[in-house]
């Protein structure tokens, strides 16, 4: 699908955020994690551009899924630093 040339605003932006969240949820229900993560990231990027009043226009079910439930499985929105690997030293043989 071709991306629009002009940035979205107002009701069109709210509709697009809702659409992307619904698409991500449909991928989630189908156990397609990679496309789900991609759509969730796109929806979250658009969601973060909304004002507080616009965010309240997004249905609560979609907001909860986007911010909390999906974060439980996909991790926080900001990437975490990698944890150092533990080395397994073999015990000395006598």
N, C-alpha and C positions, 0 to 999 in steps of 0.2 A: 504494500500500500504506500502510495506517495505521501510524504510528509507535506503539510501545508507550508506555503512560503511565508505567510505572515504569522507572527506569534499570536496565540489565542488569548482572549481576554473575556471577562464577564461570564455570561451564561455558557458560552461556547467552551471556555476553560473548565468550568465545573462539570459540564457534560462529558468532556474528554477524560477528566480524572475519573469520573464514575465508570466510564466505558473501559478504561484501562484496568481498573480494579476488578471489574466483572470478568474481563478476559483473563486476568491473572488467576482469579478464583476458579474459572473453568479449567485452566491448565492444572491448577492444584488438585481439583477433583479428579482429573484424568491421570494424576501421578506423573505429569510432565514437569519435572522440577526445573530444568534449565530454561525453557520458555517462560515458566511461571516467575522465576527470579528476574528475568529480563523485563517482563511486563510490570512486575512489582516495582522494580527500580525506576522505570519510566513513570509509573503512576506516582511514586513517592517524590520524584523530582518535580513533577507538576504540582503535586499537593503542597509541597513546601513553598511554592510561589504564591499560593492563595493567601488572602487576608483572613483575619479571624472570622469576620462575618461570612465570607465565602465558604470557609471550612465547615461552618455550622449548617450550610445548605447541602453538604454531602450526607447521604443517609448514614445513620449511626452504625448500621451493620457493616457497611463498607469501610468506614473509618476504623472500626475496631479490628476488622480483619487486616487492614493495611498496616496499622501501627503496632498491634500487639500480637495477634495470633500468628501472622506470618513471620514476625520478628523472632518468635519462639523457635521456629524451625530454621530460618535462614540467618539468624544471628542479628546483632545490632546493625543499624543502618551504616555506621562508620566501620571500616575494616579494622580489625584488631591486629596488633603486631604478632608475629609468629612466636610460639613458645619454643624455647631451646629444647633440642632432642636429648633424651637421656641415653647415655651410653651403657651398654650392658657388658661389663667386664667379666670374662670367664674366670672362675676361681682357679688358683694355681694348683696344678696336680703334683702330688708328691711321688 
